[in-house]
Amino acid sequence: MGHKAKGEKIRVTINEVAKKANVSKTTVSRYLNGKYEYMSEETKELLGTVIAQLGYRPSNLARSLKAKNSGVIGCTIADIGSPFSSIVLKGISDYCKQLGYNVLFANIGNDSMNEIESIQSLLDNKVDGLIINTTGKNDDYLLSLKNEGIKIVLTDRSLSKPNLLDTVATNNYEATFDLVKYLYEQGYKRVAFFTQDMTVISSRYQRHKGFNDAMRKFFNMDGDLTTYVVELDDPQNTDDHLKEFVSVSKGEPAAIFTVNGVTLLTVLHGMQRLNIEISPQLGICGFDDWGWASLIPPGITTLTQESYECGVQSAKLLIERIKEPGEFEPKYIELPAQLVKRGSTDPKAINGGG
């Protein structure tokens, strides 16, 4: 009974791909993640051929999706530990529930291989479409799913190349550019950009581009010189960056911009350890308003994202796509972040330590 029934597909594993190509599983993973730095062109071509031959992605998935709608949406979140992400998920769930859809959800833990495995698991459950808050490391894989006819909407984070997949995100570039302009108008002479790793997270590098362009225009400075990448699990790293920025500011009024709420909290902890206070000489602001920003004297200036609306709009767009089969131009929907001005970027409000 070695043959298989017509239309049946035996699931192919990474192990089988590695064995046929005579490479390690790690090499296959790197290929799937688009990490070709340590890979010869021959190996890259070989893996592409082997994956196509073996049909590593079960090719009957797209057909089963089209055959009958299940009333279930698949959703992956890169890191549910972020308050932003959990509110996005609530927006997705609430909107889907209103329209009679259930949501199957997977927390990825910022792991790119987990992202692929979770998406495949969701597709095995015959979801009607996917809402992906991506790790940023699987662009080619997500595009291959789209090419199979699977409906995908990216939420909050886009692909490195724009306009290839439906996306709902914040106006990261404009919001950051405008905030740096505001800091210039407040009389600050130098601005730092504190961020987590931004090599693959689109929202972070879009914010950094807005920062760099505004630094050139308003301060006539190279923003890269005051860009600091913090390691969340290494307090000394944050402390060293803070000390360096305070040093290069030479007593002139300076401000810190943080790329997101997690980074803001990390920097505030560092300032506390070093006994650096928010003062007319050092302001602070950043993306994400998680409630506590208004409680820390003198109040932290933030760019408030429409997290819930991001989830709602992502679900709305995906359900529209599910109900309208056929080809379409990908949409890129940007939601405006709101600048909430507080005392932390107002030298007059915090003069004298008030």
C-alpha positions, 0 to 999 in steps of 0.5 A: 500500500505504498501509493497515495490516493489522488490529491492526498499529500504527505506532509514534508518536514525540514528534516527531509529537505535537509536530507535530500539536499545533504545540508543541515537543518540549520542551513534549511532554516537560514534559507527559509528565513532569507539569511543567505550570508553564509550560503553559496549561490549553489546551495541556495539554488539547490535548496530552492529546487529541493523545496519545490520538488518535495513540495515542502509547503503542502500545496493542497492548503490553498485549494482547501481554503478556497473550497469552503470557508471555515469562519475562522481567522488565523492570527500570529502575534510576534510578542503578546507580552507587549501591551500594544500587541495585546490591544491589537489582538483585542481589536481583531477579536472584537471585530471578528466576533461581530461578523461571526468569525472565530480567531485562532491565535498563536504567540510567536515569542519573536522566533522566526521558525516558530512563526513559520510552524505556527502559520502552517499549523493555523493553515492545517486548521483550514483558516479562511485567512491570516492576520500576521504581526510578523517577526520581520524575518520571513518576508519570502515565506509570507509572499509565497503564501500569498502566491498560493492564494492565501489571504494575508493582512499584516498588522503593525509591521510591514514587509521590508519592501512596501506594497506587496501585501495588505498592511495596516500600520501606524504613520511611523515615519511622519509621527517621528519626524514631527516629534523631532521637529517639536523637540527642535522648537522646544529649544533642545540642541541634540536628540538621541534615538534609543531603540531595540534591534531594528534590522528586521522590524519595519516600524522601528526602522521607519521611525529611525528614518523619520528621526534621521531625516528630521535631525538633518533638516532641523539640527543639521546633524547625523542622527546615526551619531546619537542612535543607541541600540539597547539590550533589554537584558543588559542594564549596563549596556543601557547605562553606558549609552545614557552616560555617553549621550549625557557626555556628548551633550556637554551641558546643552539641553538634550532630549531622548526619543525612545522607539517604543514603550518597552525601550522607554521603560528600559531607559527610565530604569537606567536613568533611575540607576544613574540618578539622572533626572528629567530636567531642563537639560534632559527631556524624554519622549517616545512611542506608546502611551501605556497609562503610566507615562502620565503618572511619572512626574512631570508626565512623559510626552508620547506618541499614542498609537491607535492599537485597538483600531489597528486590530479592527482595520486589519480584521476588516480588511482581511474579511473584505478580501475573503469575501471578494475573491480575485486579484487586487492591488495590496492596500497600505493603511496608515493610522495617525499617531497622536502627539500627547505633549507633557512636561518631560519635553517642556523645559519651562515646566520642569525648570527648577525640578518642579 
